[in-house]
Amino acid sequence: MTARWLPEPDLSEHARGIPGHANESALPEWSSANNGVNMTKIVILDGYTENPGDLSWAEISALGNLRVYDRTPDDDAEILKRIGDAEIVFTNKTPLRRAVIESCPNLGMIGVLATGYNCVDGAAARVKGIPVCNVPSYGTAAVGQMAIALLLEICHHVAHHSDAVHQGRWASNADWCFWDYPLIELEGKTIGIVGFGRIGQRTGEIAKALGMRVLAQDSCETEEGRTIATYVDLEQLYAESDAIALHCPLFPETKEMINRNSIARMKDGVILINNSRGGLIAEQDLADALNSGKVFAAGLDVVSTEPIQPDNPLLSAKNCIITPHISWASRESRARLMKIAAENARLFLAGTPVNVVN
């Protein structure tokens, strides 16, 4: 199969010319794929990260009249203005608070273009009889793959060594090879996975294929999980794991679960991977552990505040790889997300909403 590379995107919102997209100030035209037969108004508040131009909104547009904003500022008055009299609104990260939900008389469904739905006041929506529908399971393969990619980058520093070669260091080297970091073989080592649902299990499957022993901690143990990993409690997982991957949700009881105290119970030189939720980690405590060498390295795709703040202590910590929340963002994963979101809207209009989380 021949690979097709997409051209470099023109990131100016006017230049892209994507139907149904709009910048913060312009009011986009309503677009419809059904010649106005169904006049349901649908608004997408922050569509750019889901579809920067390499996908099509056609499946959602076919359900009514669609208006897509690339981004919407975190301002209730502006959010209300953009929702207007729409019956269906989709959000990815734009917050929908109680005051907004209570002020939208026509709103019938809130769709979240993600699995996590903490950007929506679900209780307020429930009081008004509005289902909040998320998109589960679309990113299992992509997120599991990224967790292992972060681990492998720590083990081999592929990007660094490639850059070194292109800078001429191999051509001028006295020996036939060189390396700047310890190179780590994973076979025979132990990975502990905190949160062993679909994504945790996918990460475990890949790790097992690499010859790793897999430990898992989860409040719900399954027979499927037991074919991949040995279930243990957190204390045993911390004590025995050479690498720890976080795949659990962010709840009050898991907030900053990785902190000075839990790190002290881990092996010296442990590797930490997090592409779940940034709030799982007390970031200053992790930075201190990286700088002291207690934690050998960290591979992170999420941080507590996104975009990352310039004063985040992990930016200057030793051996800390940080990527900009891209685990979910493969084209294949985003296409699945869009298809499920469209189906959520279609079934709501048919009177049988699915994936309701409130």
C-alpha positions, 0 to 999 in steps of 0.5 A: 500500500502506498503511503500518502503524506498530507501537506503541511497545514496552513494554520490560519483559520481564514486560509484553510477554507474548511466548510463549517469552520469559523474563527473567534470573531466571524459568524459562520454560515449554517451548513447542511447536507440535506437541503434543509429537510431536517432543520435541527440546528447543531453547533460545534464549539471547538472543532479544530483539534478534532478536525483541523481539515483532514476529516469531514463533518458530513456525517453530522451535517447530514443530521441538520444545519451545522455550524462549526467553530474552531475554538470558543473562548471560556466566556459564558456570554460568548458560549451562550451566543454561539449556542443560540437556539441550537438543539444539539451542541458538541464540545471538546473542552469548552466548558458548559456550566450550569448557568449556560445550560439553564439559559439554552431553552432549545438545548436537547443534547450535549455531545462531548467530542471526547471520552472525558466529560468533566467540562460539562455540568452533567447534574445541571443537564440532568435536571433539564432532561438533557442527555450528555453523550460522550465517545467511549473506546475510540482511542484505545489503540492510539493511546496504548500505542503512545504509552509504549512509544513514550516508554521506548523513547526513554529506553532508546532516545531515538529522536536525540540520536537521530538529531546527533547523526544529522548534526554530523556527530556520527560522521566525525566519530572515532568509533563505529557507533556511539550513544549518549544515554543508557540504552534499556532492554525491556525484556524481563522487566516489570511494568505496573499499570494503574487502571486496567480497562481497555486502554490499560489492557492494550498497553499491557498486551504490547508490553507483554509482547516485548517480553515484560512481566505485567502487573495491574491494579484496578478496582474491577478485576476481569478474566480478560485482564488476567490473561494479560497481567497479574492483579496486585494492590498498589503497594506491590505494584509500586514495590516491584515495577521497573516502569509504571504506566497510569491509565486511570481516570482522574477522580478526587481519590486519584488526584495527585496519587503520584506524589512524594509519599507514593514515589518513596515506595517505588523502586529506585530508578523507576520509569513513569509514563502518564498519558491519562490525566495530568492531575494524577501527578503532583508535578513538583514532587515528580520534578524533585524525584527526577532531579534526585534520580529517584525516578529515572525518567518520565514520559508524559503526554498530559499535564495538570494545566493545558496548554502547559504553563511556562512555570511548570516544574517538569519543563526543567526537570531531568529526563522528562519527555513531554508531548502536547496531549497527542495520544488520542490524535491519530487520524484513524482515532479521530475518524472513529470519534467523529463517527461515534459522535454522529451516531450519538446525535442520530440516535438522540434524534431518533429518541434512543440516546446512547453513551449517556453519562449523566 
